[in-house]
Amino acid sequence: MKRWLLILALVVVGARAAEVERNSLGMAFVKLPAGEFWMGSDEAPESLARAYPELPASRFLQLGDEGPVHRVRITRPFWMGQHEVTVGQFRQFVERSGYVPESVADRTGGYGWRADYDPTTTRRGDAFEGRDPRYSWRNPGFAQGDDHPVVNVTWNDARALAAWLGQTEGRHYRLPTEAEWEYACRAGTRTRYSSGDEARSLLRAANVFDASSARYWPQWRTMALDGGDGHAFTAPVGSFAPNAWGLHDMHGNAWEWVADWHGDAYYAQSPTDDPQGPAEGEVRVRRGGSWHTWAFYARAAYRNWNAPDTRYTLVGIRLVRED
């Protein structure tokens, strides 16, 4: 067996023992079983309005792409990244491979948090500026350690990382499909979050917009969770409780690119077995929410998207490895 298969461990998560392996960059992967689940959400706008009274009612009428709820069968076991790809792991990839991330290669840079912005006169989004060559995966405008999730990376950067790992290790790495991502996030649940239906359940399970972040955005304090985790920006991966399958940060910390093109009506025609998303499109799906995301948008069923060359302070990577 090759030396880069460093560790095979059994981690007890709830009543299930999770198989975990680490690769040559120190990424941990959890083996998930084949199985079936119900994908998407058909929750009524009235129910969502009661659960999230801080949001305008119009937000709940814009969720057509979350349905219809449909049965999905994942026909083969697969290895899901236990954590989001970290700054340190991405740095190792860049240094070993010679790959030049898009924010550097196209010389337009990424986005960054403006530490000098005035929250009393600017909108929430105006706290971030870019594209600007000052910003990239190395510098999103706020401090990060090697154990924080890498952000300001494009869908193409994520694919390049997966391809290099595959060539280096002789294994198949890739981005998860959207169906695999939701299957892994739910970990057998049908609630809004793997931690339950209540937004407050995220305080122990996710780094999302809460009191720690709201001090930088006081005008949006009503959207913050009523509690603070001490992380105004990204947190070291694994800082919060895992879901039932031993996966950390499936909600919050960084949005995660998935393989699929986005299609508003795709769920109505999606195959039951191993759906791969539309054959073509203009934007790629990202899932899970981030450190700056209101709890409503961190739900397991919520779908967001960006162009493949998007690089932003909220968007990162989680990989899949196949046997």
Secondary structure by P-SEA (a helix, b strand, c coil): ccccccbbbbbbcccbbbbbbbcccbbbbbbbccccccccccccaaaaaaacccccccccccccccccbbbbbbcbbbbcccccccaaaaaaaaaacccccccccccbbbbbbcccccccccccccccccccccccccccccccccccccccccaaaaaaaaaaaaaaccbbbbcccaaaaaaaaacccccccccccccccccccccccccccccccccccccccccccccccccccccccccccccccccccbbbbcccccccccccccccccccccccccbbbbccccccccccccccccccccccccccccccbbbbbcc
